[in-house]
Amino acid sequence: MIQPSTSLNPLQYSAPTEFDMSNIAQGIELVQQRIVAAAKAANRDPIAITLLAISKTRPEEDIRTAISAGQRHFGENYLQDALPKIDSLRDEFPALCWHFIGAIQSNKTNDIAQHFDWVHTIERLKIARRLSEQRPEGLEPLQICLQVNISDEASKSGVTSKDVFQLAEAIRELPRLRLRGLMAIPVATNDNALQRAAFAKLQALFEQLNQQGFQLDTLSMGMSNDMEAAIAEGSTLVRIGKAIFGART
């Protein structure tokens, strides 16, 4: 794990405006420094926090650069863009872990079940059932997070806080899935207190589920602009795109 730089203030960090291959490696290093600094500020072990590089729309060569810098977890949400990259890289880099982080339509479940290791965006039992039925027997169970609409936004995907327990109970009975935790994308804000309040609500749901015997271990929360607040509230996985690869074009 990279140690924090004394000159880096993670709360003031912004991604470079221009990225080339060397800057991707620099972006990963700076994000790792932010993770370490935020974890230490929260009296947490940085090793307990996974960096998920959001590589959606990025070409294969950018992912290869990130791999060379030590990155192993990649997140995709556009299936047709992701599958060629996964197929090209999987034999060469079998240790890579692919996470699906996009909305799921019924006609996409078969490809997701066959090619991904994790899915973060489960909000409907119908989709979960299809993923379980279509997950090949030769693969490990698909690792699942439930997406929670923690800010109750009408335009935002996710199961409501009051319905998450019923969905979790149903999903943990599906044989080819393993329920690992919760994911949320709170309403965007630069107010650290508001960021933390939203993440604290998800962490409270996480704890309530574990008190009911679910044995969850993953809180997928925090992105480039709010990862410090997420880590302060218990995030175990941060989803970072812009701070690694630069702004999407």
C-alpha positions in Angstrom: 0.0 0.0 0.0 1.3 3.4 -1.0 2.0 5.7 2.0 0.5 9.1 2.1 2.5 12.1 0.8 2.9 14.9 3.4 2.3 17.4 0.7 -1.0 16.0 -0.5 -4.3 17.3 0.9 -6.9 14.8 -0.2 -9.8 17.2 0.3 -8.3 19.6 -2.1 -7.2 17.1 -4.7 -8.6 17.3 -8.3 -7.6 15.2 -11.2 -5.2 16.6 -13.8 -7.1 18.1 -16.8 -5.0 16.2 -19.3 -4.2 12.5 -19.0 -1.7 10.3 -20.9 -0.5 6.8 -20.1 1.9 7.9 -17.4 -0.8 10.1 -15.8 -3.1 7.1 -15.3 -0.4 5.5 -13.1 0.0 8.9 -11.3 -3.8 9.0 -10.9 -3.8 5.6 -9.2 -0.9 6.6 -6.9 -2.7 9.8 -5.9 -6.0 8.0 -5.2 -4.1 5.4 -3.2 -2.6 8.2 -1.1 -6.0 9.7 -0.6 -7.3 6.3 0.6 -4.5 5.9 3.1 -4.9 9.5 4.4 -8.7 9.2 4.7 -8.4 5.8 6.4 -5.9 7.0 8.9 -8.0 10.0 9.7 -10.9 7.6 10.5 -8.7 5.2 12.5 -9.2 2.5 9.9 -6.8 0.1 8.1 -6.3 1.3 4.5 -5.9 -2.4 3.4 -9.6 -2.9 4.2 -10.6 -0.5 1.4 -10.6 -1.7 -2.2 -10.0 0.7 -5.1 -12.3 0.0 -8.0 -11.2 1.8 -11.2 -14.2 2.8 -13.3 -13.0 2.0 -16.8 -16.3 2.5 -18.6 -15.8 4.0 -22.1 -12.0 3.8 -21.7 -10.0 2.0 -24.4 -8.2 -1.3 -23.6 -4.8 0.4 -23.7 -5.8 2.6 -20.7 -6.8 -0.4 -18.8 -3.5 -2.1 -19.6 -1.7 1.0 -18.2 -3.7 0.8 -15.0 -2.9 -3.0 -14.8 0.8 -2.1 -15.1 0.4 0.3 -12.2 -1.0 -2.6 -10.1 -4.7 -2.1 -10.5 -6.8 -5.3 -10.5 -10.4 -4.3 -10.0 -12.3 -2.6 -12.9 -15.8 -1.3 -13.2 -17.9 -1.2 -16.3 -21.5 -0.1 -17.0 -21.9 -0.3 -20.7 -22.1 -4.0 -21.6 -21.3 -3.7 -25.3 -18.3 -1.6 -24.5 -17.1 -3.9 -21.7 -17.3 -7.3 -23.3 -14.6 -6.9 -25.9 -12.2 -5.6 -23.3 -13.0 -8.4 -20.9 -12.6 -11.0 -23.6 -9.3 -9.6 -24.7 -7.7 -9.2 -21.3 -9.0 -12.2 -19.3 -6.7 -14.9 -20.6 -3.6 -12.7 -20.3 -4.6 -11.3 -16.8 -6.8 -14.0 -15.1 -6.5 -12.2 -11.7 -8.5 -9.2 -12.9 -11.9 -8.7 -11.2 -14.6 -7.2 -13.3 -17.5 -5.3 -11.6 -20.7 -4.4 -13.4 -22.0 -1.0 -12.1 -24.7 -0.1 -14.6 -28.4 -0.4 -14.9 -29.5 -4.0 -15.8 -32.1 -4.9 -18.4 -33.4 -8.4 -18.6 -31.9 -9.0 -22.0 -28.4 -8.2 -20.6 -28.4 -10.6 -17.7 -26.9 -13.6 -19.6 -23.8 -11.8 -20.7 -23.4 -10.2 -17.2 -23.8 -13.6 -15.5 -21.1 -15.1 -17.8 -18.5 -12.4 -17.9 -18.5 -10.5 -14.6 -17.4 -11.3 -11.1 -19.4 -8.7 -9.2 -22.6 -6.8 -9.8 -23.3 -3.6 -7.7 -26.7 -2.5 -9.1 -29.3 -5.1 -8.0 -32.6 -3.5 -7.2 -35.1 -6.0 -8.5 -35.6 -9.7 -7.5 -36.5 -10.6 -11.2 -33.0 -9.5 -12.3 -31.3 -11.3 -9.5 -33.1 -14.5 -10.3 -32.1 -14.3 -13.9 -28.5 -13.8 -13.0 -28.5 -16.8 -10.6 -30.2 -19.0 -13.3 -27.7 -17.9 -16.0 -24.5 -18.0 -13.9 -22.4 -20.9 -15.3 -21.8 -23.8 -12.9 -18.1 -23.7 -13.5 -17.7 -20.2 -12.1 -17.8 -19.0 -8.5 -21.1 -17.5 -7.4 -21.7 -14.0 -8.7 -20.8 -11.4 -6.0 -23.8 -9.1 -5.4 -24.4 -5.6 -3.9 -27.9 -4.2 -3.6 -28.2 -0.6 -4.9 -30.0 1.5 -2.4 -31.6 4.8 -3.3 -30.3 6.3 -0.1 -31.3 9.9 -0.9 -34.8 9.0 -2.1 -34.3 10.7 -5.4 -37.1 10.2 -7.9 -34.7 10.0 -10.8 -32.2 7.7 -9.1 -32.2 3.9 -9.4 -32.1 1.7 -6.3 -34.3 -0.2 -3.8 -35.8 2.0 -1.0 -34.4 1.7 2.5 -37.6 0.1 3.8 -37.6 -2.5 1.0 -34.0 -3.5 1.2 -34.5 -6.1 3.9 -37.1 -8.1 2.0 -35.0 -8.0 -1.2 -31.9 -9.1 0.7 -33.8 -12.0 2.3 -35.0 -13.2 -1.1 -31.6 -12.9 -2.8 -29.6 -14.8 -0.3 -31.6 -17.8 -1.1 -30.5 -17.8 -4.8 -27.9 -20.5 -5.3 -25.6 -18.9 -7.8 -25.4 -15.5 -6.1 -23.5 -14.4 -3.0 -24.9 -11.3 -1.3 -21.9 -9.2 -0.2 -23.2 -5.8 0.7 -24.8 -2.5 -0.3 -24.1 0.2 -2.9 -25.4 3.8 -3.2 -24.9 7.0 -5.2 -26.1 9.8 -2.9 -27.3 13.1 -4.2 -24.3 15.1 -5.5 -23.0 17.8 -3.1 -19.7 19.4 -2.1 -20.9 19.7 1.5 -18.8 17.2 3.5 -21.4 17.0 6.3 -24.2 16.2 3.8 -22.0 13.6 2.1 -21.3 11.9 5.4 -24.9 12.0 6.5 -26.0 10.1 3.3 -23.2 7.5 3.7 -24.0 7.1 7.4 -27.5 6.1 6.4 -26.2 3.3 4.2 -23.8 2.2 6.8 -26.7 2.0 9.3 -28.7 -0.2 6.9 -25.6 -2.4 6.5 -25.3 -2.8 10.2 -29.0 -3.6 10.6 -28.7 -6.3 8.0 -25.7 -7.9 9.7 -27.6 -7.8 13.0 -30.2 -10.0 11.2 -27.5 -12.5 10.2 -26.7 -11.5 6.7 -22.9 -11.5 7.2 -22.3 -8.6 4.7 -18.7 -7.3 4.2 -18.9 -4.7 1.4 -20.0 -1.1 1.4 -19.6 0.2 -2.1 -19.7 3.9 -1.7 -17.6 6.9 -2.5 -16.4 8.3 -5.9 -13.8 10.8 -6.9 -15.4 13.8 -5.3 -16.7 12.3 -2.0 -14.4 9.3 -1.3 -13.1 10.8 2.0 -16.6 11.2 3.4 -17.4 7.6 2.4 -14.3 6.2 4.0 -15.0 8.1 7.2 -18.4 6.4 7.3 -17.1 2.9 6.7 -16.8 2.4 2.9 -14.9 -0.8 2.0 -14.8 -0.1 -1.8 -14.5 3.2 -3.6 -15.5 3.6 -7.2 -13.0 6.0 -8.9 -13.0 7.1 -12.5 -12.2 10.7 -13.1 -9.4 10.9 -10.5 -7.6 8.0 -12.3 -8.5 8.4 -16.0 -9.4 12.1 -16.2 -12.8 13.5 -17.3 -14.6 11.4 -19.9 -15.0 12.9 -23.4 
